[in-house]
């Protein structure tokens, strides 16, 4: 269904409902209903998603689910899985789900089943990753390749680096992984300084093999290798994740070592494809496929479960509620697991690049907020940074807490303390502490009236801050797949409700194009472009500093 979303009857009803709910305290709802936690949580296998610490009641969910139905969420889910071209601005299907289709049921794009070519690439990934891991594909001088460098940017970097770190416990002991994404020469230099050319394999991830950041870094790495080992070493130390065979061959890479992926896979959804080659080499193809299996389990749940019991749908609706109806525009992601420390950055791209859009599917400027500002970090570190604002800031910021019940490193009381912290933070953000409660606590501690009056406001907490708590048994490859797929589908559902295309990213292009225009001016004396006075002055100042 198209049309102006915020004019719908279902939307207007939620606006009226929100006026009442803004006055409600969550602590009161918990006191009034001792079954609230079970009513407002969902489970899939060992994963539990508790969204009870949100300012919602049964009526809120009824209204949100009605909005989802009116917006055609159920139909859009089926359209995506069926290979319809729901990326309407680029006329493409959206089939990252096909990459992890472990049932191997046919998936058609333009009347062609895409599963055979997907399976072919997966088989090629297995053959190559095992050849590297077991020393059958070796470097130019005959040494085993133990240093794997992924060169990419955006989804070609964030997915592999996040997953490789998340699955660090599963990595081969003799394999080291490095990632170069930033065009800043320092990023390249710092990695190259750690490497031995004879044992290094570079994976260049660029669909078109023209991405300026990736190709600039790849050329620098190529020169470093050639300077050390000679031109003929390139074919034994570089592979490509690309579709541009001519450019790959021109670079010096054997096209037999080129791994394909497709237009129906967006960059930020691509770690399930050949873009995940660095993951497969690091942790083994068996574990990579377990990650695919976990994602497939979430895909099946998402596709076949009714909206009211559908985890990604419910997370999406809670996010819509907090953003559009309660006015909470930010979202913190806080995994209490050191191996998941890069997950917030990965989800930042997933959400903000997907839904940071201001034009609707009807080619109209939207009149409501889309997307959230996503940020985060690993607990307990971030408790000593931005949690001050969460607890006592002027605007509530919803939080997703993620915690495994079992750690990969059960050392003393560490994990019990970690779990205690995450549960306490969620409860504290919900309950808070009133000025009266604070005064009573200070008085019990022996503070006199003057001290109580001076401190009771400073040490109080407003509470009523929304959060979701996501508990997994353990962060293994299967669970990581489930977790990431859950967030992918949440983002998709929100895009459907906001009536935007979650699968293009035109906002990435303008600044990059303008940079290409400015580059010649930095390298030459003449200025051929009529810039604003600030940009022109900055170019002159930088050039003067570099004389």
N, C-alpha and C positions, 0 to 999 in steps of 0.2 A: 504493500500500500504506500502510495506517495502522498504528498500534501504537507502542509505546514504542521509539524508535529505539535507545537505548543498551542495550536488552535483546536486540537482534538478534545472531545468530551472527556476521555480518559485522563488526559493531561490536566485539564482544568479541575477535575475532581481531585487529583493528587495535590494540586496547588491549594485547594481549600482544606484538604486533610492535613497538609503540612503546617498550616497556621495553628492547628490544634496541637499537633505533635511537637512543635517547637517549645511548647510550655511543659512538656512531660519530662520528668526525670527518670532515667533508666533505673536508678537504684530503687525507685518506687515500684516500677514494673516488676523487678525481680522479687521484691518483698511481697507483692500481691499475687505472684504466680510462681510456685516452686517447681513447676514443670516447664518453665520458660526455655531453659537450655535445650531440652529435648525437642521442643516445638520448633525452635529456630536453629536447627543444625541438620546437616546431611552427611551421609557416609557413603563412600565407595571403597570397597575392600577395606584396607586398613587406614585409609585416609578419612579423617574427620574434619569437616568445615563447620565451625561454630560461628554463626552470625547473630547470636542472641544479644551481644553487646552493641546493638544499634538501636536507634530511636525508631523502632518499628513495632507494630502490633499485628494481629491477624488481619485487621482491616487494611493496613498498609500493604500487606502482601497480596491480598485480593485485588486491590486497585493496581498495583504494579504488574501483576500477572495479566490483568485485563489490558493494560497498556501494551504489554508484549504481544498479546494475541492480536490486538487491533493493528499493531505495526507489522504483523505477519512474520514474527520470529520463527515459528514452526516451519512455515513454507520456505523461508530463506535458508534455514539449516539444511533442509533437504536439497535445495537448489545448489548449495555449495558442494555438498558431498556428491551430487549427481554430475558435476562438471559443467554446470551452466556458467555463462560468462558474467558472473556477478561483479567483477571488476569492470564496471561499465565505462569508465573514462578511458581505459586502455583496451577494452574489448577482449578481456582475458578471463579464462577460468581461474579459480582459486583452489588449488589442489595440493597443498602441503599435506593434507590428510592422506592422499593417495601414496605419498612417500613412505608412510608407516602402515599401510593397509596390509596387515599381516595375514588376513584371511584370503588375500589375493583375489577378491571378487572383482570382476571387470569394472573399470571406471572409464567412461567415454568422454573424449573431447573431440568435437567435430567428427563424430561417428567412429572415432578410432580409440580402441582400448589402449590406455597408456601404461597399463601394468607391465607388459613385457619389457618395455624400454626401461622402466624403473627397476625391475628385477635384474636386468642386464647390468645396469650401473652398480647396483648393490653387489652383484657377484664380482664385478671388476674391482670394486673397493675392497672386498674381502681378499681377493687374490693379491692385490698390490700391498695392502696393509700387512698381510701375513708375510709377504716376501721381504718387506722392510724389517718387520719385527724379528724374523728368524734368520736374517742375514743372507737372503737369497738375492735380493736387489741391493747391490753394493755400490759404493762410490767409485769414482774414476781411478783411484789408486788402490782399489781392492779392499778398502776398509768398510766395516759395517757403519750404516748411517744411524747415528744415535741422537742427533740434534735436529729436531723437526721445527721448521720456522714457517708459520702460516702468515702470508702476506695478503691482507684484505682490509676492508673498511666497512663500517656499518654492520649489517647482518652477516657479512662474510668474515667478520672478526668477533663480534660480541657473542654470537652463539657458540662458536668453537671454544673461545677463551673461557666463557662461563662454564660450559659443560666439562671441559678438561679440568678446570679447578674444582668443580663440584664432585667429580669422580676421581679425584687425586688418589684416593685410597686404592683404586683399581689400576693405576698406571703401571706399566712395565718398569722395572727397577732401572733398566739400562737405557730408557728413552727419556730425553729431555724435550720439553715443548716450549716454544717461544712464539710470540705474536707481535707483528709489526703492523700498525694501522695508521698512526698519525703521520702526516706529511712532514712534521718537524724532523729535521735530520737527526736530532738527538735520539729519537725513538729508534731509528735505524742503527745509529752508531752504537748505542748502548747494548743492543742485541749482538751485533757483529763482533763487538769487543770480547764477547764471552765464547765465541765459536771457533772451532777448528774446521777449515774448509774441507778437509778430507772426510769428515764425519757428518757433514751438514746436508740436509735435504730441505729445499725451499718449495713450499706449496703456494702458487700464485692464484688467488681466488678473484676472478673478475669475469663475469659472464661475457662481456663484449671485448675484453682484453684491451680496453681503452680508458678505464677509470684512472684519472690523473694521479690520485694519491697512491693507488696500488701499483701502477706501472712505474711511477717515479721511484718508489721504494724497491720494486723488483729490479729495475735497471741498476740501482746502486748496489744491490746485493749481487747481481750478475757481474758487475765490474770487479767487485771484491773477490768473487770466486775466480774469475778469469785471470786476474792479476796474480793469484796464488797458484792456480792449477792449469791455466790455459783454456783456450776457446772450446776445445773438444770435451771439457769437463761438464759443460752446461747440461747436456742431455742426460747425464748421470746424476745431477744434483738439483734439477728443477722438474716439477710437474705442474700441470695447469688444471684449474677447475674453471672451465670456460666452454663456450660454443663457437668461438671464432678460431677455427683451425688454421686459417691463413696467418693470422697474427701470432698465434702460438708457435707455429713452425718458424716464422720470421725471427722470433725471439731466440730460437735455438732449442726449443723443447720438442722432444719426440712426440708426435701426435698420438702414438700408442699410449702415452702417459698423460693424455688429456681426458678429463672426466666431465661428462655432460650434465647439465641441469636445464630446466625448461622455463618458458615464460609463465607457466601457470604456478610457479613458485616465486613468491616475493622474497626479497633479500632478508627481511627480518623473520621470515618463516623457513629459512633455507638450511638450517643446521641438520635437518633430517635428510638432506640430499647429499650429493658429493661434497658440498661445502663442509660436511662433517668428517672429511677424510682425516684431518689431524686428530679428531677425537678417536676414530677407529684405530689409528696407528698407536695412539697413546694408551688406550684402555683395552684394545682388542675388538675385533669385529663382533664377537659374541656379545660383549657388553654393549656395543653400539646398537645391536639389534634388540637387546633387552630394553634399551631406552625407547626404541621404536615401538616395542610391544606395550610398554607402559602408556605411551601416547595413544596407541590404538585402543587400549582399554578405555581411556577418557573419551576418545572419539566415539566409540560405541555408546557409552553412557550419554554423551551429549546428543547424539543423533536419535536415540531410541527412548530416552526417558522423558516423561511428561514434564512440562515446564515447572510445575510446583516442586518437583523432587530432583531437578536438574541443577547440579552444582555450578557449572559455568553460568547458566542463566540466572540463578539466584544471586551470585556474586555481581553479575552485571546490573541486575535490578537494584541491588543495595547501593552500588556505585552511582547509578542514575539518581536514586532517591537522595543520597547525600549531596551530590553535585547540584542537580537542577532544582531540587525542592527545599533542601536545607541550606543551600548556598555554600557548601564546603567544597572548594575547588581543587584542593590538594589531596594527595594520597601518599602515605609513607609505607614502604615495604621493608619489613625488618625480619630477616631470617636469623634465628638463634642457632646458627650452625656456621662455623668458620668456613667450611667448604662451599657454602652458598653465598659467600660475601660479594660475589660479582652478579648475583641474580638481580638486585635492584637496578643496576645499570642496564642489564639486558631487558628488563621489563619497562624501563624508562623509554628505550627506543620502541619496543613493541607497542606501548600505549600511546606515546606522544607522537610518533611518526604515523601511526595508524589513524588516530582519531583527532589529531590536531588540525581540523578542517573547518572552513567557514562557508563552504558552498554545499548546498544540499543536492540530493539526487535529482531534484527538479530544476537544477541550474539556477537556484536562488540563494542569496545570502541568508544564512540562518539568523534567527532572532533569539537564540538561546545558547547556553554554554555547551560546547562539545569538548571532550577530553578532560584530563586532569593533569596537574603538575605532579609528576612522579619523582620521588626521591627516596633515599633510604641508605641502609648500611647494616652491617652485622651487629646483632646484640651480643654482648652487652656494651660494646664500644660506643654505640650511638646513644646509649642512656646518659653518657657524659658529654654529649654534644647537643643535638637538637631536641632531646626529650624535655629539656627545660621549657621550650616553647609549647610542646605538646601538653604539658601539665598545667602551665600557668600563662600561656599566651592568650591573646585576645580573640582568636578564632580557632575553633576546634579543627583538628586535622585527623581524618580517619586513618587508621593503621591496619595493615595486614601483618599479623604475627605468624611466623612459620617456625615450627619446632619438630625435630624428630624425637620420638620417645627413647630411641636407643642411639648412642653415639658410636662412631667408628673408633673412638679413642676413650674407652672407659677408664679414666685415671682418677683414683680417689673419689672425692665428692664433686668433681668438676661438673658433671652433667646434671646432677641433682640441683646444684646451685644455679646452673643455667636455666633449667626448667622452672625452678622457683622464681627466678627473675622474670621470665616471660609471662608466667601466669599472674604474678604480682603486678606487673606493669599494666596488663590488660584490665585487671580488676581495679587498680588505682585510677586509671583513666576513666573508667565507667563510674565508679563510686565518688571519687574525689573526697574532699574533707571540708565541711562547712566552716564558716568563721566561728560558729558556736562550738562545734566539736573541737576545733583547734584551741579555742580559749580554755575549754575544759581539760584538754590534754596538757596544756602549758601549766594550768593551775595544779594539776596532779603531780607535775614534775617539780613543783615547789616554787614556781615563778610568782612574784608578787603582782598585785593588780596593775601597777604601772608597766611592768614588763609584759604582762599578758596583753594589755591594751596596745602596746607598741608593736607586738609581734603577731597578733592573732590574724590580721589580714595577710601579712607577708607569707605566713606559713600555711595558709588555707589553699585549697585546690577546688576549682569549680566542678571538675568531673564532667559527666555526660558526654565524654568524648568517644565517638564510635570506633569500634575495632572488630575485625574478624580474626579468629584464631584457627590456623590450619595445622593439624597434627598428622604427621606421618610416622610410620614405624621406624624407618631408617632411610637415609638418603642414599639409595642404591640406584643403579641405572634405570631400573623399571620405575621407581618412584619419581625420579627426576623427570622422566618422560611424561608421567601423569601430571606432574605439577606444572610443567611448561605448557602442555596442551590445554590444561584447565584455564590458564591465563589467556592463551591465544583465543579460545572460544569466548571467554568473557568479553574481550575486546571486540570481537566480531558482533556479538549480540548488542553491545552498546552502540556500535556503528549503525546497525539495523534500526534501532529505536531512534537514534538521532537523524536517520535518513541521510547518511553520508557514506562515501566510499572509503572503507578502511584499508584499501589495498593499493592505492597509488601514493606517491610521495613527491608531488610536484614542488612542495615547499623546500625541498633539498636543493633545487636546481639553480635558482636565481643568483644567490651569492657566489656559487661556484662558477657560473658563467661570467659574472662581473670580475671575479678574480683572474680569469684568463685574459680579460681585457686590460687589467692593471699590470699584469706580469711583464709585458714588454716595456712598460714605462719605468719599471724598477730596474730593468736591465739596460735601458738606453737613456739618453739625455732628453729626448723630445717627449712631449706630452701630446697625444693625438686625440684625447677624449675630453669632453667638456664636463669635468666633475663639479660637484658642489665645492664650495670654498674650503670646507673642512678637509675633505678627502684630498684635494689638490695640495693643501698646505702640509698634510701628513706625509704625502709622497715626497715632497721636497725636503721635509725635515729628516726623514729616514735616509734619503739619498745623501744628504749632507753629512749625516753621522757616519755613513759608510765610506766616505772619501778617504 
